[in-house]
Structure formats: C-alpha cells, structure tokens
Amino acid sequence: MIEARRLKSGKWRIYSGPESDVTRDPKTGLVAAFNSLEEARGWWQRLHPDDPPLKEAVKCAWCGAYFGQGMSYTAYAGRYYHPQHIPQARSG
C-alpha cells in the first residue's frame, strides 16, 4: 500500500510497503518530502506512471492521527475515527 502522510511540520512524505517504509528519492537516496499533497502525487506519478493516484492515509477526524496497519477504526457520518473518538462515545 502506498499512501501520503502530512507531518507536524506541514511537509508531506510517502510511505510504502507492508511496513509503511518511508520513500526515498532514487536519485539522491534522501527521504522524499513535499510541500503539498499535490506535489507528492506529481512526483509519485512521474516515477510510477502506471500506479493509481497517490492517496492520503486514513486519519482520525477527531485527533488527526493516522491509522497504522492493524489499527481499528470506525466510520461515522462519512468520517473515520478511533473507536473511543466517535462523537457518540465522547458525549456519553
């Protein structure tokens, strides 16, 4: 699975593979970081033109944390939440 995540600094990184490894620029070997999701998508498409468009990783609508592999989440009103963060769970 290939996905983009926004860092606290505002930069974007691309993660790939079953372990969600950070993607490196094949020319420089440095970790690839981008100013926007669109910039990350364009870079990825140039390197992998036959791949589907890069998606943002699924994150919790309440706390903003990304869901890692094997983490449980639930959809409520079209948005994703940790089970303890869904509005019904917080209001009770």
N, CA and C atoms as an extended XYZ file, in Angstrom:
276
Properties=species:S:1:pos:R:3:atomname:S:1:resname:S:1:resid:I:1 pbc="F F F"
N         0.835       -1.172        0.000 N   MET     1
C         0.000        0.000        0.000 CA  MET     1
C         0.887        1.245        0.000 C   MET     1
N         0.539        2.193       -0.827 N   ILE     2
C         1.262        3.453       -0.935 CA  ILE     2
C         0.329        4.553       -0.435 C   ILE     2
N         0.832        5.411        0.459 N   GLU     3
C        -0.005        6.489        0.970 CA  GLU     3
C         0.858        7.669        1.384 C   GLU     3
N         0.255        8.846        1.390 N   ALA     4
C         0.942       10.066        1.802 CA  ALA     4
C         0.436       10.487        3.175 C   ALA     4
N         1.354       11.007        3.979 N   ARG     5
C         1.003       11.496        5.313 CA  ARG     5
C         1.590       12.884        5.506 C   ARG     5
N         0.814       13.722        6.171 N   ARG     6
C         1.292       15.068        6.483 CA  ARG     6
C         1.971       15.048        7.844 C   ARG     6
N         3.168       15.598        7.898 N   LEU     7
C         3.933       15.666        9.137 CA  LEU     7
C         3.522       16.899        9.943 C   LEU     7
N         3.905       16.943       11.200 N   LYS     8
C         3.598       18.101       12.043 CA  LYS     8
C         4.211       19.378       11.482 C   LYS     8
N         5.312       19.248       10.763 N   SER     9
C         5.982       20.405       10.160 CA  SER     9
C         5.210       20.971        8.972 C   SER     9
N         4.208       20.228        8.499 N   GLY    10
C         3.445       20.652        7.331 CA  GLY    10
C         3.911       19.994        6.045 C   GLY    10
N         5.082       19.382        6.073 N   LYS    11
C         5.594       18.666        4.898 CA  LYS    11
C         4.845       17.344        4.732 C   LYS    11
N         4.923       16.783        3.549 N   TRP    12
C         4.296       15.502        3.236 CA  TRP    12
C         5.366       14.475        2.921 C   TRP    12
N         5.142       13.239        3.329 N   ARG    13
C         6.017       12.113        2.992 CA  ARG    13
C         5.172       10.993        2.423 C   ARG    13
N         5.830       10.152        1.636 N   ILE    14
C         5.173        8.989        1.043 CA  ILE    14
C         5.681        7.747        1.753 C   ILE    14
N         4.756        6.888        2.129 N   TYR    15
C         5.079        5.631        2.810 CA  TYR    15
C         4.584        4.487        1.946 C   TYR    15
N         5.380        3.406        1.895 N   SER    16
C         5.005        2.285        1.034 CA  SER    16
C         5.379        0.958        1.666 C   SER    16
N         4.775       -0.084        1.133 N   GLY    17
C         5.093       -1.439        1.561 CA  GLY    17
C         4.318       -1.873        2.787 C   GLY    17
N         4.447       -3.142        3.118 N   PRO    18
C         3.693       -3.686        4.251 CA  PRO    18
C         4.103       -3.092        5.597 C   PRO    18
N         5.315       -2.560        5.687 N   GLU    19
C         5.789       -1.960        6.940 CA  GLU    19
C         5.670       -0.434        6.927 C   GLU    19
N         5.032        0.108        5.904 N   SER    20
C         4.905        1.564        5.743 CA  SER    20
C         6.261        2.257        5.825 C   SER    20
N         7.197        1.783        5.005 N   ASP    21
C         8.537        2.373        4.958 CA  ASP    21
C         8.487        3.738        4.281 C   ASP    21
N         9.289        4.668        4.787 N   VAL    22
C         9.365        5.982        4.172 CA  VAL    22
C        10.031        5.834        2.801 C   VAL    22
N         9.542        6.589        1.827 N   THR    23
C        10.048        6.508        0.458 CA  THR    23
C        11.228        7.456        0.280 C   THR    23
N        12.251        6.958       -0.391 N   ARG    24
C        13.452        7.757       -0.658 CA  ARG    24
C        13.526        8.107       -2.138 C   ARG    24
N        14.125        9.238       -2.412 N   ASP    25
C        14.347        9.660       -3.790 CA  ASP    25
C        15.383        8.724       -4.394 C   ASP    25
N        15.057        8.048       -5.497 N   PRO    26
C        16.011        7.097       -6.070 CA  PRO    26
C        17.297        7.749       -6.587 C   PRO    26
N        17.260        9.023       -6.915 N   LYS    27
C        18.451        9.708       -7.423 CA  LYS    27
C        19.415       10.098       -6.306 C   LYS    27
N        18.876       10.551       -5.177 N   THR    28
C        19.729       11.072       -4.104 CA  THR    28
C        19.826       10.148       -2.895 C   THR    28
N        18.838        9.269       -2.737 N   GLY    29
C        18.795        8.399       -1.567 CA  GLY    29
C        18.229        9.075       -0.330 C   GLY    29
N        17.871       10.348       -0.458 N   LEU    30
C        17.313       11.090        0.670 CA  LEU    30
C        15.820       10.810        0.813 C   LEU    30
N        15.314       10.975        2.022 N   VAL    31
C        13.878       10.829        2.256 CA  VAL    31
C        13.161       11.917        1.460 C   VAL    31
N        12.183       11.509        0.682 N   ALA    32
C        11.431       12.457       -0.139 CA  ALA    32
C        10.413       13.189        0.729 C   ALA    32
N        10.441       14.516        0.702 N   ALA    33
C         9.488       15.346        1.446 CA  ALA    33
C         8.941       16.407        0.498 C   ALA    33
N         7.676       16.749        0.678 N   PHE    34
C         6.987       17.629       -0.261 CA  PHE    34
C         6.222       18.710        0.488 C   PHE    34
N         5.995       19.832       -0.191 N   ASN    35
C         5.269       20.948        0.413 CA  ASN    35
C         3.760       20.775        0.364 C   ASN    35
N         3.277       19.896       -0.503 N   SER    36
C         1.833       19.687       -0.616 CA  SER    36
C         1.555       18.256       -1.055 C   SER    36
N         0.326       17.837       -0.841 N   LEU    37
C        -0.095       16.516       -1.292 CA  LEU    37
C        -0.048       16.443       -2.816 C   LEU    37
N        -0.410       17.525       -3.472 N   GLU    38
C        -0.380       17.554       -4.936 CA  GLU    38
C         1.044       17.379       -5.465 C   GLU    38
N         2.011       18.014       -4.805 N   GLU    39
C         3.415       17.871       -5.199 CA  GLU    39
C         3.870       16.419       -5.026 C   GLU    39
N         3.483       15.797       -3.920 N   ALA    40
C         3.829       14.390       -3.676 CA  ALA    40
C         3.195       13.493       -4.732 C   ALA    40
N         1.940       13.771       -5.062 N   ARG    41
C         1.247       12.974       -6.088 CA  ARG    41
C         1.946       13.088       -7.438 C   ARG    41
N         2.333       14.298       -7.815 N   GLY    42
C         3.012       14.502       -9.094 CA  GLY    42
C         4.342       13.776       -9.157 C   GLY    42
N         5.127       13.862       -8.085 N   TRP    43
C         6.421       13.179       -8.022 CA  TRP    43
C         6.223       11.675       -8.147 C   TRP    43
N         5.250       11.139       -7.413 N   TRP    44
C         4.999        9.691       -7.443 CA  TRP    44
C         4.555        9.251       -8.841 C   TRP    44
N         3.683       10.013       -9.487 N   GLN    45
C         3.196        9.655      -10.826 CA  GLN    45
C         4.319        9.673      -11.857 C   GLN    45
N         5.265       10.600      -11.707 N   ARG    46
C         6.392       10.630      -12.651 CA  ARG    46
C         7.257        9.379      -12.497 C   ARG    46
N         7.437        8.918      -11.261 N   LEU    47
C         8.248        7.721      -11.024 CA  LEU    47
C         7.496        6.425      -11.322 C   LEU    47
N         6.191        6.427      -11.115 N   HIS    48
C         5.359        5.228      -11.260 CA  HIS    48
C         4.117        5.561      -12.081 C   HIS    48
N         4.281        5.817      -13.385 N   PRO    49
C         3.150        6.277      -14.196 CA  PRO    49
C         1.998        5.274      -14.301 C   PRO    49
N         2.253        4.000      -14.080 N   ASP    50
C         1.188        3.000      -14.202 CA  ASP    50
C         0.449        2.748      -12.891 C   ASP    50
N         0.929        3.333      -11.796 N   ASP    51
C         0.275        3.150      -10.495 CA  ASP    51
C        -0.960        4.041      -10.383 C   ASP    51
N        -1.914        3.644       -9.544 N   PRO    52
C        -3.067        4.527       -9.299 CA  PRO    52
C        -2.610        5.789       -8.570 C   PRO    52
N        -3.419        6.838       -8.586 N   PRO    53
C        -3.034        8.078       -7.906 CA  PRO    53
C        -2.760        7.857       -6.419 C   PRO    53
N        -1.785        8.574       -5.916 N   LEU    54
C        -1.407        8.509       -4.508 CA  LEU    54
C        -2.541        9.054       -3.646 C   LEU    54
N        -2.862        8.336       -2.562 N   LYS    55
C        -3.927        8.763       -1.653 CA  LYS    55
C        -3.332        9.193       -0.322 C   LYS    55
N        -4.069       10.078        0.358 N   GLU    56
C        -3.683       10.415        1.727 CA  GLU    56
C        -4.081        9.256        2.623 C   GLU    56
N        -3.240        8.944        3.589 N   ALA    57
C        -3.541        7.884        4.548 CA  ALA    57
C        -4.802        8.249        5.328 C   ALA    57
N        -5.526        7.238        5.775 N   VAL    58
C        -6.738        7.457        6.562 CA  VAL    58
C        -6.338        7.938        7.955 C   VAL    58
N        -6.995        9.003        8.420 N   LYS    59
C        -6.683        9.524        9.750 CA  LYS    59
C        -7.962        9.813       10.522 C   LYS    59
N        -7.821        9.888       11.819 N   CYS    60
C        -8.942       10.131       12.719 CA  CYS    60
C        -9.435       11.573       12.553 C   CYS    60
N       -10.740       11.734       12.356 N   ALA    61
C       -11.317       13.064       12.182 CA  ALA    61
C       -11.278       13.884       13.465 C   ALA    61
N       -11.146       13.234       14.618 N   TRP    62
C       -11.135       13.959       15.886 CA  TRP    62
C        -9.718       14.356       16.306 C   TRP    62
N        -8.778       13.407       16.313 N   CYS    63
C        -7.431       13.710       16.822 CA  CYS    63
C        -6.402       13.936       15.711 C   CYS    63
N        -6.717       13.533       14.478 N   GLY    64
C        -5.805       13.756       13.365 CA  GLY    64
C        -4.700       12.736       13.206 C   GLY    64
N        -4.665       11.720       14.073 N   ALA    65
C        -3.624       10.687       13.973 CA  ALA    65
C        -3.940        9.743       12.816 C   ALA    65
N        -2.899        9.339       12.109 N   TYR    66
C        -3.073        8.377       11.031 CA  TYR    66
C        -3.222        6.981       11.610 C   TYR    66
N        -3.986        6.149       10.921 N   PHE    67
C        -4.172        4.767       11.349 CA  PHE    67
C        -3.079        3.908       10.739 C   PHE    67
N        -2.346        3.222       11.572 N   GLY    68
C        -1.323        2.298       11.106 CA  GLY    68
C        -1.945        0.964       10.754 C   GLY    68
N        -1.127        0.086       10.222 N   GLN    69
C        -1.611       -1.247        9.886 CA  GLN    69
C        -2.114       -1.945       11.129 C   GLN    69
N        -3.248       -2.582       11.015 N   GLY    70
C        -3.798       -3.348       12.121 CA  GLY    70
C        -4.530       -2.512       13.154 C   GLY    70
N        -4.518       -1.188       13.019 N   MET    71
C        -5.267       -0.351       13.968 CA  MET    71
C        -6.741       -0.385       13.606 C   MET    71
N        -7.571       -0.450       14.616 N   SER    72
C        -9.003       -0.464       14.347 CA  SER    72
C        -9.517        0.969       14.244 C   SER    72
N       -10.459        1.153       13.361 N   TYR    73
C       -11.135        2.436       13.236 CA  TYR    73
C       -12.550        2.172       12.778 C   TYR    73
N       -13.380        3.179       12.931 N   THR    74
C       -14.772        3.053       12.541 CA  THR    74
C       -15.173        4.292       11.755 C   THR    74
N       -16.138        4.135       10.888 N   ALA    75
C       -16.656        5.262       10.117 CA  ALA    75
C       -17.942        5.748       10.776 C   ALA    75
N       -18.067        7.049       10.900 N   TYR    76
C       -19.261        7.655       11.472 CA  TYR    76
C       -19.537        8.924       10.681 C   TYR    76
N       -20.722        9.023       10.110 N   ALA    77
C       -21.119       10.195        9.320 CA  ALA    77
C       -20.102       10.498        8.216 C   ALA    77
N       -19.564        9.441        7.596 N   GLY    78
C       -18.658        9.601        6.469 CA  GLY    78
C       -17.226        9.947        6.818 C   GLY    78
N       -16.876        9.927        8.113 N   ARG    79
C       -15.511       10.233        8.535 CA  ARG    79
C       -14.978        9.084        9.377 C   ARG    79
N       -13.658        8.965        9.461 N   TYR    80
C       -13.023        7.873       10.202 CA  TYR    80
C       -12.606        8.331       11.596 C   TYR    80
N       -12.784        7.431       12.572 N   TYR    81
C       -12.462        7.734       13.967 CA  TYR    81
C       -11.851        6.521       14.648 C   TYR    81
N       -11.015        6.782       15.673 N   HIS    82
C       -10.669        5.719       16.609 CA  HIS    82
C       -11.973        5.361       17.327 C   HIS    82
N       -12.163        4.113       17.742 N   PRO    83
C       -13.428        3.749       18.400 CA  PRO    83
C       -13.785        4.655       19.582 C   PRO    83
N       -12.806        5.087       20.357 N   GLN    84
C       -13.089        5.935       21.512 CA  GLN    84
C       -13.309        7.400       21.145 C   GLN    84
N       -13.087        7.767       19.882 N   HIS    85
C       -13.217        9.159       19.462 CA  HIS    85
C       -14.494        9.464       18.693 C   HIS    85
N       -15.303        8.463       18.380 N   ILE    86
C       -16.532        8.775       17.651 CA  ILE    86
C       -17.391        9.686       18.522 C   ILE    86
N       -18.116       10.620       17.933 N   PRO    87
C       -18.883       11.585       18.726 CA  PRO    87
C       -19.798       10.944       19.767 C   PRO    87
N       -20.421        9.839       19.441 N   GLN    88
C       -21.305        9.178       20.409 CA  GLN    88
C       -20.529        8.697       21.626 C   GLN    88
N       -19.329        8.195       21.438 N   ALA    89
C       -18.519        7.685       22.550 CA  ALA    89
C       -18.033        8.827       23.441 C   ALA    89
N       -17.746        9.982       22.863 N   ARG    90
C       -17.246       11.121       23.641 CA  ARG    90
C       -18.344       11.822       24.413 C   ARG    90
N       -19.586       11.790       23.905 N   SER    91
C       -20.666       12.540       24.549 CA  SER    91
C       -21.267       11.815       25.740 C   SER    91
N       -21.032       10.497       25.857 N   GLY    92
C       -21.668        9.704       26.901 CA  GLY    92
C       -21.023        9.853       28.189 C   GLY    92
